[in-house]
């Protein structure tokens, strides 16, 4: 089955994105510098203080080397300049002065920190929303990897099908990219081989194409494909969350666009945290009950409901989507649901796809992390943090079309069953930026080679 | 004993609220308006408690003001910081006047607290 997940070009959303000239495209052209706008300097100082203490506890390194002041510069300005108008358009609140003003006044900072971190940063209300530079790099990297997978999917579908049938004896309902389950030992040897090279597009190209008697087409079928798959597989046990795409959608992919949608989803998720007063002293449970009680549905809390999702209008005029099928308030799930509720109907499928890609990508990296709840009934008992698979299921259940839910259900089952595959295969630790940076360089090299020699992308 | 009535903005940060509750010897969570006697003549008033929620984990942040009534109390505050915070510096972060306390020597603490 083929469904269009809305991440391809040519959609209304993609056209709108192009009119913004691409927030991430802009940020990638401008490096961070120390000339932080004065209004952000206070937040940047607070974030530096926050990391100095919290870095170790959150598993992030490098706090001792944090520059003072923490830089945030041209790239930040370009992203912020475009991100907030994009969010306003996605939310369809151009004519709603109050809601638009809330987004325009929301502080976003993009510190030049290599660690993976996205959060609400307390200090005053509303709290600032933080995206580290390392997070933006990682998102861009994932988007590039998704593009490679989609291109390979289109280029090598018969081989994929054959491989999947050989491995598992059956085909999933969507062509998922777990066909990259090559021998972990072989995969690792390729990674190590690449890492030992003085990697440059020119050097790798010479290495791969300089052998006598090897033409471009056979290289496509062997070296480039194998190596690209190896690398991509390490990051993207995840794209099997993508039901495979139509040929036309797979033909061209705007990776900055996909990356921007992921950033937009994450930004809306954090905006929802702010709007829902998450982390505030006034308990969220009380906040939720007061809203639901005002709607005359407070009594449904804690009781089984045929429809566990309820939309409510917040004081700021925006609407939030609440999960009321469980008596435990769940901040992350609520923020996900509300983020997607913010998005207008016509853009929601694309943002849902972007959120699915991103959450599926994180699932393996954080699998087994202590304290993450795998089902809703566990939430709020020992931990406020759900597993990513739980968030994936909840989001797709709440917003996926019947067709999408049917297609993605077995894919989510497969993700859940993977267990420790990723770690066993020595997948990267998202929080280790040294690994990430090394592989990012390798990946860019492969992409460059593929682009010049075989028009893979 | 000289009276000084010194007010010092302070932020306490930890991964777990219970950690801060224990630190402040409170019987309940450090909500806004809560006061804690850190030492004789040294009082912490909590202005707000918030969680900073991220994709990878959360931190609890307590913001408040320490009031030091006398010069003797100021000395006790330094003792409290050295005895209660320094041994747990990996678990608890203290930010005074927008500076993270990393040096727990008496001289550094005096400078940070503005105590002569």
Interface residues (C-beta under 8 A of the other chain):
Chain A: X45 X46 X49 X50 X52 X53 X54 X56 X57 X58 X59 X60 X116 X117 X118 X119 X120 X121 X122 X127 X273 X278 X279 X280 X281 X331 X332 X362 X366 X384 X385 X431
Chain B: X11 X13 X14 X15 X31 X32 X48 X49 X50 X51 X52 X53 X54 X55 X56 X57 X58 X59 X61 X63 X90 X91 X92 X93 X95 X98 X99 X100 X102
